[in-house]
């Protein structure tokens, strides 16, 4: 358990939201380095380290995903081309390796990073691709996030007035990211029944 005496600035002076009551959680993300990975590290501080594993999509053994009760996936979107041309991406290889893996009954949530100024028509579109694959595998999606406070023009990751997961723009709204992460973790806690 992370305490306030820990050197991780993000975790200082707050309690872990998801405790040992959570059986096992895995966070899977791509790409390595940069904002997606730094968000993964921040999210990890909310979990008991004995009940939490973090992997990149190239490190995880997808056959072991069934051992987890809760799955979090994180990715980024830099224009629609990166997701439309999926046969050349690491995500495509990951999704191919997931064929035949059943996530039936597993709770899953997504966070996505995007640039709402440079790519306002495709802000966090990648979350919809990840969600579609998870739903196809039988996962139960949780963790919708309100669209208020963003300046994009369109996104494939919006249903009604919510994103299908946590949307972050660390290029233009980085000052809001920590607060958004904190609030999203509270949403997850409520939806998971803690």
Rosetta blueprint (number, residue, H / E / L):
1 X L
2 X L
3 X L
4 X L
5 X L
6 X L
7 X L
8 X L
9 X H
10 X H
11 X H
12 X L
13 X L
14 X L
15 X L
16 X L
17 X L
18 X E
19 X L
20 X L
21 X L
22 X L
23 X L
24 X L
25 X E
26 X E
27 X E
28 X E
29 X E
30 X L
31 X L
32 X L
33 X L
34 X H
35 X H
36 X H
37 X H
38 X H
39 X H
40 X H
41 X H
42 X H
43 X H
44 X H
45 X L
46 X L
47 X E
48 X L
49 X H
50 X H
51 X H
52 X E
53 X E
54 X E
55 X E
56 X E
57 X L
58 X L
59 X L
60 X L
61 X L
62 X H
63 X H
64 X H
65 X H
66 X H
67 X H
68 X L
69 X L
70 X E
71 X E
72 X E
73 X E
74 X E
75 X E
76 X E
77 X E
78 X L
79 X L
80 X L
81 X H
82 X H
83 X H
84 X H
85 X L
86 X H
87 X H
88 X H
89 X L
90 X H
91 X H
92 X H
93 X H
94 X H
95 X H
96 X H
97 X H
98 X H
99 X L
100 X L
101 X L
102 X L
103 X L
104 X L
105 X L
106 X L
107 X E
108 X E
109 X E
110 X E
111 X E
112 X E
113 X E
114 X E
115 X L
116 X L
117 X L
118 X L
119 X L
120 X L
121 X L
122 X L
123 X L
124 X L
125 X L
126 X H
127 X H
128 X H
129 X H
130 X H
131 X H
132 X H
133 X H
134 X H
135 X H
136 X H
137 X L
138 X L
139 X L
140 X E
141 X E
142 X L
143 X L
144 X L
145 X E
146 X E
147 X L
148 X L
149 X L
150 X L
151 X L
152 X L
153 X L
154 X L
155 X L
156 X L
157 X L
158 X E
159 X E
160 X L
161 X L
162 X E
163 X E
164 X L
165 X L
166 X E
167 X E
168 X E
169 X L
170 X L
171 X L
172 X L
173 X L
174 X H
175 X H
176 X H
177 X H
178 X H
179 X H
180 X H
181 X H
182 X H
183 X H
184 X H
185 X H
186 X H
187 X H
188 X H
189 X H
190 X H
191 X H
192 X H
193 X L
194 X L
